[in-house]
Amino acid sequence: MSGCGEPSAGAAGRTPKGGVYRPRKPRASPLYQCADRHLAELRSEGRLQRLLEERVIERFLKCGDPHHGFARIYCPECRHDYLLAFSCNYVQVGIMRSWVRG
């Protein structure tokens, strides 16, 4: 199956202007693996100082997971569709900025 933007995509084999879509793999990142591995430990040892810290880590672990929300994207040029998991980076950045401000 050809993906959006691949040379064989579409009826005429055209490449869309935006290029090839490559989904990210958040669970493969070292940060995700570390947070996933240590969240239970941090909870049990009482090392999370504020509820906000726990919520940010939980949201980070849900971010990019299609089980927690996605959009179906359709390219009319190549007639390919795919699922795009919602990202929550804007929420995390805002919360982390609030930590810095204190």
N, C-alpha and C positions, 0 to 999 in steps of 0.2 A: 504494500500500500504506500503510495507516495504521499509525502507531507506537503503542507502549504509552502510554496516557494521553491520546491525542488524542480529541476529542469523538466521532469516528466509530468509535472502537475498541470491540471486543467485540460480542456478539450484541445487547445492549440499549443500546449506545452509551454505557455508563457510563465515567467517568473513574476509574481506580484511585487509591487514597488517596495513593500516593507521587508522583504527578505524571508528567510526561513525561521519559523517559530521553533524554538527549542525550550521545552518546559524545564524549569529548574527542579532540582531534587533536594528539598530542604532536609529530609531525613538523612541524607548522605554527609551533611556538613559536620565537622568536628564539634562545633558549638551545640548543634541540636543533640548529638549523641551524648555530650557531656551533661547538658541540662536534663535530658531524659534519664540518664543513668543516676544522677545525684539528687533529683528533686525529692524523692521519698526519704532519702538520708537527711537532707536539710530539714524537712518537716519533722521527722522523728527526733532529731537532736535539738529542735527549737532554734535553729540558726537563722531562720527567716525573721527579721526584725519587725516587719510590717506586713499586713495582709496584702498590700499593694505589690510587694515583691513576689509573693506567691502567685498572684493573679497574672503578673507580667510573664513569669516563666510558663505558667499554664497556657496563656494565649500564644506565646512563642511556639510551644509544642503543637498547638492546633493550627498555626499559620501555615498555609499552603497545603493543608490536608483536605482533599475533596469531600471527606465525610462531614466536614464542618462548613460546607458551602462552596459552590462553584457556579460558573457561568458556562453556557454552551456557546462556543464561538463558531461562526460559519463564514467561510470565505466564498463569496459568490463567483470569483474568478476561477478558482480551481475546484470548487464544489466540495471542499474538504471541511469537515467540522471536527472539533475537539473540545475537551473539557478544560477549563482554566480554573484552578482552585483559587479562592479568594485569598488575598494577602492582607496582613494586618500591620505592615511596617509603619504606616502613618500613626497608628495608635501607640505602638511601642516607642517610637521616637518621641512623641509628646509626653509619655509617662516618664521616660528616662530623663528628659529635659527637666521635668518637675523635680526629680531627685537631685539634679545638679544645683538647681536654684534653692533647694532645701525648703 
